[in-house]
Amino acid sequence: MNQNFVIQKYIAELYQQHRHWLYVWLYQKLGSAENAEDVLHDAFSKLLRQKNILNIEHPKAFLTTVAKRVMIDRSRHTKIEQEYLKHLEHQQFCDEISPEKILMAVELLEQLAILLDKLPERSQKVFVWHYIDGEKLNVIADKLQVSSKTVHNELVKSLIHLQQRLPILQDEF
């Protein structure tokens, strides 16, 4: 039997067995039927991309974890989009930028946030403090009680990490 067919059948069974309680749980968390349905759909869609899906020992716990991650991703996306739009309004460029470019920028920022999450905590702090908050290396070094050289090295490692994983940035931004 084809492995993809087995996986699809297994996910369909999971959906049949666990859809109702997961929907109720999501509805209680999100307070909206529409949002609960969206997250439920996204969670089961994510299962199609999971490795070793057939080896789940505790499906309820696994589905809860997947749904929580989907909610976090959606929350992060919304927050990034709001912050970017706020920035555009502040810069008074909002009328000059098309909705497509705004969406592309938000998606790029979302990818950046996901990649930053994969860095060690200190590297994340150094990157955000320097590139987002505009702090100088010596100020960051004082905060972390390390040398400016260490902060510089953290930034270099972070930039290499991001450069290797982000799609090529286009001139459109």
N, C-alpha and C positions, 0 to 999 in steps of 0.2 A: 504494500500500500504506500502511496506517495506521502512523504513526510509533511509536505504543506497541507495536504488534505487532512492528515491526522491532527495537525496543529489547529486548523480551522474548525474541525469537529470538536476538539477539546475546548476551544475558546467559546464555541456556540453552547456547549454544555455548561461551562462556567457562567456564561451570560444567563442562561435559563435558570440556573440554581441560585445565582447571587444578585441578579439585577435588582430585584425589589428591595431587599434590605439595604443595598448600596445606594440606591436612589433615595430612600427614606433618610439614610444617614447624611447624604450630600444635601438634601433639602433642608434638614435641620441645621447643618453647618452654614449653608449659603442663603437660606431664606427665600429662595426663588426656584420655582419649578423649571424655568427655562435654563438657568445656570446649572441646576442639578443635572438636567438632561445633557447639557453640553459637556460637563465634566465626566459624566458617566460614559458618554460616547467616546470622548478623548481617552479615557482610561482603558476602555476595551480596545480602542485602536492601537494604543501603545503596546498592548499585549501581543499584537501581531508582529511587533518588531523585537520582542524579548527573546533572548537566548534561553535555552533550557526550560522553556515554558511547561514542558510535560513533566518536569521534576518538582513541581510545587507541592510542598507538604501541607501547607496551611493556606488554602486559597483565600479565606476571608481576610487574614492578616495581610497577605500579599496584595489583594485588591484594595484594601484600605491604604496601604503604603503607596501604591500606584496612584490612587485618587488624590491622596494628599500632595504628591509631587505634581500632579496636574494642576491642582489648586494653587500651589506655590508658583508654578510656571505662569499661570494666567495672572496671578497677582503681580508678579514681577513684570510681565508684559504691560499690564495696565499702568503700573507705577512708572515705568520707563516712558511709556507713551505720554502720560500726563506731565512728567518732568520735561520732556522734550518740547511739548506744545507750550508749556509755561515759559521755557527758555526762548522759544521762537516769538512768543508774544512780547517778552521782555526786550528782545532784539528788534522788534517791529519788522520782522521779515515774513510774517505769517502770510500776508497777501501775495508775496512774491514766490512762494514755494508751493508747488502742486501737491495735492493729496498723495500722489504716487511717490514723490520724493520724501514726503514725511513718513509714509509707510516704510519705505526702504531704509530710512535713517533709524526708525524705531526698531526694525528687525535687526539692523546692524548693531545697535546698542544692546539689544536683547542677547545677541550672540556674544557680544563682549562681556556682558554680565555673566552668562553661563560659563564662559572660558575663565573669567576671573575667579569664579567659585571653585574652579579646579586647582587654583594656586594655593600654596600655604597661606595661612592667615596673615602672617607678617608681610608677605609679598602683596597680598590684597590691600592691606592698609597703606603700604608705601605707595602703591600705584594710585589709589584713590586720593590719598593726601596730596601727592605731587601733581597728578594730571587733572584731577577734578577740583580739589580745593586750592590748588596753586601754591602749595607750601614748598619752601626751599629745602634742599637736601639736609642742610645743617639743622633746621628746625625739626625735621622728621627724625634725624639721628638723635637729637636731644630727647624727643618724645619716647623713642624706643631704647634709649640708653645704649646706642651702638655708634660706630664711627660713620662719618659721611661716606666713606669708601664702601662700607657694608650696604648702606642705603642705595648707593649708586649701583652696586652689583645686583641688588634685589630688583631694581628697575630694569636693568639690562636683561636679567633672566625673565622677568615678566614680559618685556617687549618681544623677546625671542619666542617665548611660549605663544603669545598672541599672534605674532607674525606667521608662525608656522601653521596656525589653525584657522585664522580668519581668511575669508575670501579676499581677493585683491580689491582694495578700495578703489572706487571709481572717482573721477574728477567731478562728478555731479554734486558732491556734497561740498 
